[in-house]
Amino acid sequence: MSNRVLQFFRGIFAKAPDKQEQNMINDLLAPEARQAFYSMNIADQRHSLNVMYTALMFMATEKSSIDADLLKRCCLLHDIGRGESMGCIKKSYAGLLDKFFHS
């Protein structure tokens, strides 16, 4: 449960992509994909960037023939189905409901 509390606060205080990250996103993603990425709320954008950084770190430790740009795109877009409506508060409610009323 403490992990969820930490996740909540990370979402509340998430920072939008900085200029360098925006440039990278704009270079990697086609206009439609870019629009989908930027339609996510700031917390999900930050989460997707953190997933990308983690995946790249793992990729660097492995001898891999994975296309780094494809990996970056996949990470950036992995949560686009949430859109902007599923913010930290709604995710918290969903997590609590799942925890106490899972069945």
C-alpha positions, 0 to 999 in steps of 0.5 A: 500500500505504501507503494501506491501512496508514493505513486499518488504523490509522484503523480500529484507533483509530476513535472511536464516534459522539459524542453529537451524531452519535448524535442526528443518526443517531437523527433520520435513521434509522428504528429498523430502519436505526438498528439496522443502523447500530449493528450495524456495528463502530465503524470502519465506523460512523466510516467511514460518518460520514466518507463522509457528511461528505465527501458533504455537503462536495461537495454544498455546493460544487455547486448541487444539488437533492439531498435532503440527508437522503436523502444522509446516510441513504445514506452512513450505510447504505452498508456495512451488509452487512458487519455487525460480523464484518468488522473491521479485522483481517479486512479487512486479511487480505482485502486482503492475500489479494486483493493477492497472490492476486487471480486 
